[in-house]
Amino acid sequence: VRRGFSPSGGAEAYLRRVAGALAAAGHEATLFATKDWPQEEWTSGRIIRIEEEGPIAFADELERIDPRKNCDLLVSLERVWRCDFFRAGDGVHRAWLERKAQFEARLTKIVRRFNPKHDALLRLEKALLGDGGARRVIANSAMVRDEIVRHYGFADGAIDLIRNGVRVSDFGPAPRKRAAARAQLRIGPDEIAVLFLGSGWERKGLRFAIAAMAKLRDQQMRLLVAGRGNERKYRSGGVTFLGEIDLHISPRITATLNAALKAKPRNLVIDMGNVSYIDSSGLAVLIEAMQRVEKYGGRFALAGLQENVKPIFEIARLDQVFRIYPDVDSALSRE
């Protein structure tokens, strides 16, 4: 379950990874989402649209359609009235409001009290965490886990702490690429680059990062900010704004494969030689393409996987699902 959509959002990326892994394991992932979630961004199952967009109205409509008629397990990344698993990726709203109040002007605090959105989120949060609406909770940090227990008395034993995982080897650029990127950003060889990554700069504390950088004695540090926000509000001499960066390419893969599949080729070989990384969304697109080819009696194969890409397929056991060849010539001779 997810309300709203951002092409570079962390929750959206998490959902696509989970759905891709489920699809690879032979399961179907049904997405309950508002109309702004693009169809091509969900290749692992159906999308059931929720017309209402406000927090309470969205949760109410989800209850009316009885989502468990369409799934065995209901996992929500959104504050709703009830679910089996609630992933608290957005943190604890009650705790965030308390922290925010410490730094707000008095007038801002008064205005915020009359904002119905905060009241709606608090009601839903209490229903899930304080009134038993969620059977279990997934927290991505110890801080969020502890705040859930402290503010709502939720049983610590029913909270699973699953931190966001990153395989550094997937993202470590080759020395030449690293040097080129630093040159493009005009970062000197003796400078240390500090990356602030994400949107929602006020909530994530960009102004504190800027203030901390200003107080550092080592002036050889550069703060790089990647994400969407009001740059003018945070302009500072030691800050470089990179803008919003979107590395998600599965829509382009989908479009290319759809064009190729129109002719229903007997053998379809995908050259992966130039692919240095693929996420679960990309894997899901390849799985769907293979299923479509096999449905009309064709044969589907991959060729030329780079060494750093092979483990991605092996971990998900997709090396046992796809026909994989060392190069295109080998694939064509066998297929």
C-alpha positions in Angstrom: 0.0 0.0 0.0 1.4 3.4 -1.0 -0.3 6.8 -1.3 1.3 9.2 -3.9 4.3 8.7 -6.1 7.8 10.2 -6.6 10.1 8.8 -9.4 13.1 9.2 -7.1 11.4 8.4 -3.8 13.0 6.0 -1.4 9.7 4.2 -0.5 8.9 3.7 -4.2 12.4 2.2 -4.8 12.0 -0.1 -1.8 8.6 -1.3 -3.0 9.9 -2.0 -6.5 12.9 -4.0 -5.1 10.6 -6.0 -2.8 8.1 -6.7 -5.6 10.9 -7.7 -8.0 12.3 -10.2 -5.5 8.8 -11.6 -4.8 8.1 -11.9 -8.6 11.5 -13.7 -9.0 10.4 -16.1 -6.3 7.2 -16.9 -8.1 4.8 -14.7 -6.1 2.5 -11.9 -7.2 2.7 -8.5 -5.6 -0.5 -6.4 -5.9 -0.1 -2.7 -5.4 -2.8 -0.5 -3.8 -2.0 3.0 -4.9 -3.3 6.4 -6.0 -3.8 7.3 -9.6 -0.4 9.0 -9.9 1.6 5.7 -9.7 2.5 5.0 -13.4 1.5 1.6 -14.7 4.9 1.0 -16.2 6.5 1.5 -12.8 4.9 -1.7 -11.5 5.7 -4.8 -13.4 5.3 -7.5 -10.7 1.5 -7.7 -10.5 -1.7 -5.7 -10.6 -2.3 -2.2 -9.5 -5.6 -1.5 -7.7 -6.3 2.2 -7.7 -7.5 4.2 -4.7 -9.3 7.3 -5.9 -9.0 9.3 -2.7 -5.7 11.1 -2.0 -6.0 12.6 1.5 -4.7 10.5 4.4 -8.0 9.7 6.0 -10.0 9.4 2.8 -7.3 7.1 1.3 -7.4 4.9 4.5 -11.2 4.9 4.5 -11.5 3.8 0.8 -8.9 1.1 1.4 -11.1 -0.3 4.2 -14.2 -0.2 1.9 -12.6 -2.2 -0.9 -11.4 -4.9 1.7 -7.9 -5.4 0.3 -7.6 -8.9 1.8 -9.9 -10.2 -0.9 -7.0 -9.6 -3.3 -4.0 -10.7 -1.2 -2.8 -13.1 1.5 -0.7 -10.5 3.4 -1.3 -6.8 3.5 2.0 -4.7 3.8 1.6 -1.0 4.1 4.2 1.8 3.7 1.4 4.2 4.4 -0.5 5.1 7.6 -3.8 3.3 7.2 -6.4 1.9 9.7 -5.2 -1.7 9.6 -2.6 -4.0 8.0 -0.5 -7.1 8.7 2.9 -5.4 8.4 3.5 -1.6 8.6 6.8 -0.4 7.4 7.5 2.9 9.3 9.8 4.3 6.6 8.5 7.8 7.2 9.3 7.7 10.9 7.0 8.5 13.8 5.0 11.6 13.0 4.3 12.4 16.7 8.1 12.3 17.5 8.9 14.5 14.4 6.4 17.1 15.4 8.0 17.3 18.9 11.4 17.8 17.4 10.2 20.3 14.9 8.5 22.4 17.7 11.9 22.9 19.3 13.1 25.0 16.4 9.9 26.7 15.1 8.9 30.3 15.6 5.9 30.8 17.9 3.6 31.9 15.0 4.6 28.8 13.0 3.6 26.5 15.9 0.2 28.2 16.1 -0.4 27.8 12.4 0.7 24.2 12.4 -1.9 23.3 15.2 -4.7 24.2 12.7 -3.2 22.1 9.9 -5.7 19.2 9.5 -3.0 17.0 7.8 -1.0 16.6 11.0 -4.2 15.6 13.0 -5.1 13.1 10.3 -1.6 11.5 10.3 -1.6 11.3 14.1 -5.0 9.6 14.1 -3.9 7.0 11.6 -0.6 6.5 13.4 -2.3 5.9 16.7 -4.7 3.4 15.1 -1.8 1.4 13.8 0.7 1.6 16.6 -1.4 2.4 19.7 -4.7 0.6 19.0 -3.5 -2.6 17.5 -4.1 -1.9 13.8 -0.7 -3.3 12.8 0.2 -6.9 13.7 3.9 -6.2 13.2 6.1 -3.2 12.4 9.2 -2.9 10.2 11.5 -0.1 11.4 14.6 0.9 9.4 16.5 2.4 12.3 16.8 1.9 16.0 15.7 5.5 16.6 12.3 4.8 14.9 11.9 1.5 16.7 12.5 3.2 20.1 10.2 6.1 19.3 7.4 3.7 18.4 7.8 1.9 21.7 8.1 5.2 23.7 5.2 7.1 22.2 2.7 4.3 21.6 3.7 1.4 23.9 4.0 -1.0 20.9 5.5 -4.3 21.9 9.2 -4.2 21.1 9.1 -7.9 20.2 6.7 -7.2 17.4 9.0 -4.7 15.7 11.5 -6.0 13.1 14.6 -3.8 12.7 15.6 -4.0 9.0 18.1 -1.3 8.0 18.3 -0.1 4.4 21.0 -2.3 2.9 23.6 -1.2 0.4 26.2 -3.4 -1.2 29.1 -1.0 -1.6 30.5 -3.0 -4.5 27.4 -2.1 -6.6 28.0 1.6 -6.2 31.8 2.0 -6.0 32.9 3.7 -9.2 36.1 2.7 -11.0 39.0 5.1 -10.3 38.7 6.8 -13.7 35.0 7.4 -13.3 35.6 8.8 -9.8 38.3 11.1 -11.0 36.1 12.3 -13.9 33.1 12.9 -11.5 35.3 14.9 -9.1 36.7 17.0 -12.0 33.2 17.7 -13.3 32.2 19.0 -9.8 35.5 20.9 -9.5 36.5 19.0 -6.4 40.2 19.3 -5.8 42.4 16.3 -5.0 42.9 17.4 -1.4 39.2 18.2 -0.8 36.8 15.9 1.0 33.3 15.6 -0.6 30.4 15.2 1.9 27.1 14.1 0.3 23.7 15.1 1.7 21.2 12.9 -0.2 17.4 13.2 -0.3 14.5 15.6 -0.6 12.5 17.2 2.2 15.5 19.3 3.3 13.7 21.0 6.2 12.6 17.6 7.7 16.0 16.0 7.1 18.0 18.9 8.6 19.9 20.4 5.7 20.3 23.7 7.5 22.1 21.9 10.4 24.4 20.2 8.0 25.3 23.6 6.4 25.8 25.2 9.9 28.1 22.2 10.9 30.2 22.6 7.8 30.6 26.3 8.4 32.0 25.6 11.9 34.6 23.0 10.7 38.2 24.1 11.0 39.0 22.0 7.9 37.9 24.2 5.0 38.9 21.5 2.6 35.5 19.9 2.8 32.7 20.4 0.3 29.0 19.7 0.9 27.2 18.3 -2.1 23.4 18.3 -1.9 21.5 15.9 -4.2 17.7 16.1 -4.2 14.7 18.4 -4.8 14.2 21.5 -2.7 14.3 25.3 -2.4 17.9 26.0 -3.2 17.6 29.7 -2.7 16.7 29.2 0.9 19.8 27.2 1.6 22.4 29.0 -0.5 25.9 29.0 1.0 29.4 29.4 -0.2 30.5 25.9 0.7 27.4 24.1 -0.8 27.0 22.6 -4.3 23.5 21.7 -5.4 23.4 18.8 -7.8 19.6 18.8 -8.4 17.4 15.7 -8.5 19.1 12.6 -9.7 17.1 9.7 -11.0 19.0 6.5 -11.8 15.8 4.4 -12.3 15.9 3.1 -15.9 13.3 0.3 -16.0 10.8 2.4 -18.0 13.3 2.7 -20.8 14.0 -1.0 -20.6 10.3 -1.7 -20.8 9.8 0.5 -23.8 12.7 -1.1 -25.7 11.5 -4.7 -24.9 7.9 -3.8 -25.8 9.0 -2.6 -29.2 11.1 -5.8 -29.8 8.2 -8.1 -28.6 5.7 -6.7 -31.1 7.1 -8.8 -33.8 7.0 -11.9 -31.6 10.6 -13.0 -32.4 11.2 -16.7 -32.1 14.5 -16.1 -30.3 15.1 -13.0 -28.3 18.7 -12.4 -26.9 19.3 -9.4 -24.6 22.9 -8.1 -24.8 23.7 -7.1 -21.2 27.3 -6.2 -22.0 26.9 -2.5 -21.3 24.8 -2.9 -18.1 27.0 -2.2 -15.1 24.1 -2.3 -12.5 20.5 -3.5 -12.5 17.9 -3.1 -9.7 14.9 -5.3 -8.8 12.7 -3.2 -11.1 14.9 -3.9 -14.0 15.0 -7.6 -13.1 11.2 -7.7 -12.9 11.0 -6.2 -16.4 13.3 -8.9 -17.8 11.2 -11.6 -16.0 8.0 -10.3 -17.5 9.6 -10.2 -21.0 10.8 -13.8 -20.7 7.3 -14.9 -19.6 5.7 -13.1 -22.6 8.2 -14.7 -25.0 7.7 -18.2 -23.6 3.9 -17.7 -23.7 3.9 -17.6 -27.5 6.5 -20.4 -27.7 9.7 -18.4 -28.2 13.0 -18.6 -26.4 14.5 -15.8 -24.3 18.2 -15.4 -23.2 20.6 -13.0 -21.7 24.2 -12.5 -22.8 27.4 -10.8 -21.7 26.7 -10.2 -18.0 29.4 -8.1 -16.4 31.3 -9.7 -13.4 29.8 -7.2 -10.9 26.2 -7.8 -12.2 26.4 -11.6 -12.0 26.0 -11.7 -8.2 22.7 -9.8 -8.4 21.3 -12.6 -10.5 22.9 -15.3 -8.3 21.6 -14.0 -5.0 18.0 -14.0 -6.4 18.7 -17.4 -8.0 17.8 -15.9 -11.4 20.9 -17.5 -12.9 18.7 -20.7 -12.6 15.7 -19.0 -14.2 17.2 -17.3 -17.2 19.3 -18.8 -20.0 22.6 -16.9 -19.6 25.5 -17.0 -22.1 28.9 -15.4 -22.0 28.3 -13.4 -25.2 25.8 -12.8 -27.9 27.4 -15.1 -30.5 27.3 -18.0 -28.0 23.6 -17.3 -27.3 22.7 -17.1 -31.0 24.5 -20.3 -31.8 22.7 -22.2 -29.0 19.3 -20.6 -29.4 
